[in-house]
Amino acid sequence: MKIAIFSCKPYDRKFFNQENSSHKHTISYFDARLSIDTASLASGFTVVCGFVNDEFDSDVLEILKRNGTSLIALRCAGFNNVDLATARSLKMEVIRVPSYSPHAVAEHALALILTLNRKTHRAFNRTREGNFSLDGLLGFDLNGKTVGVIGTGEIGSVFATIMHGLGCNVIASDPVKHQDCLDLGMSYVELEELYQRSDIISLHCPLNTQTKHMINAQALEFMKKGVMLINTGRGALIEAKDLIGGLKSQHIGYVGLDVYEEEADIFFEDNSGLIIQDDVFMRLMTFPNVLITGHQGFFTDNALSNIARTTLENISSYQESGNTDGLTGSLTDKSRQN
C-alpha cells in the first residue's frame, strides 16, 4: 500500500524501513506536520500515518478523503488529535498503537522524579566546572512517600508498580481498576483525596473533555504544599497559567513535564537559534524547580521498533481484509461499537 508518514524524523525512517522489509509497502516520508496546509501532500496515498501533533480535524480528514485516503494510522497511543466522528461519517478507518512500550514512558516519569528530587542535572553542570559543593542539592527519600497515579492503564500501572517497588505508598484514581494495581494492594480513591494525600502526583490518563485542564487552580488548592507534579501524558491535562501561579506562590514544589499543551510549534525541532514566541512556556522554563523534556518519554529503541512493527502489521491486515475489525489498535472497529 502507499503510505504517507508525516512529522517524520531520521529515527522514524530507520525503524520503519527496517520493519517494512517484510511488508513491502511503498512509504513516502514527509518532515512536515500534517495540517490543513500540508494535507494535499497526501494526495494519492491510501494510508496516512501521523504522530501526536499531527492534525486530523474534520477539515483535514475531508481533504484526505477526497484525495484517496481511507486509513489513518497513528503511530502513538493517544488519539485526541483525531475527529473520530468525522472519520466514521467519511467511512475512514483509524488505527493506533495502544501499547508500544509502557515501560519506556513509565521509566521516564521516574527519571523526572529522581532528577527533580536529587537535582542530578544541576550536580552534573557543577562538577564539570570543578564545583563539588552540595549546597542547594538537598533531596528526600522516595521510600515512604505517597505517590498518586492518575490513570492506571498500560503506562500508569507499570509506573505504579515501579513506585511500589521503591517503597512508596501508591494510591490511584481511575474509573477502571487495573488488576496489577489491585494485586499490589493499591487503594483507588477519588481525585480530591488523591490530591490531598499525595506527595508526588503523576498523570497517565488520556486527554478528553473530562480530563482537559484537570490540573487547574481549583485542583491545586487541594494539594499539599510542596507537591511534585509529573506529566508524561498530554500537555492539556494541565492549565499552564494556573501551574505558573502555583509555582510563584511556592505551593508547588517541583514540576516535571515531558509534554506541553502548545508543544506542536516547539517540540521535536532544534529551536536553539530562534526566539520562542510562547510566553507561557518560556516563563515555565525560568523556574529552577521545573524540568521540561521534549516529549521523549516514548523514545527508546524498543518502543520505536514496536511502533513501526505494530503500525505496519495493522496496515497489512487492513490491506488483506479491507477493514480494521479485530485489530487491537482499531478506533473504528464495528464490532466494538455495538
Secondary structure, 3 states (H helix, E strand, C coil): CEEEECCCCHHHHHHHHHHHCCCCCEEEECCCCCCCCCHHHHCCCCEEEECCCCCECHHHHHHHHHCCCCEEEECCCCCCCECHHHHHHCCCEEECCCCCCHHHHHHHHHHHHHHHHHCHHHHHHHHHCCCCCCCCCCCCCCCCCEEEEECCCHHHHHHHHHHHHCCCEEEEECCCCCHHHHHCCCEECCHHHHHHHCCEEEECCCCCCCCCCCECHHHHHHCCCCEEEEECCCHHHECHHHHHHHHHCCCEEEEEECCCCCHHHCCCCCCCCCCCCCHHHHHHHCCCCEEECCCCCCCCHHHHHHHHHHHHHHHHHHHHHCCCCCCCCECCCHHHCC
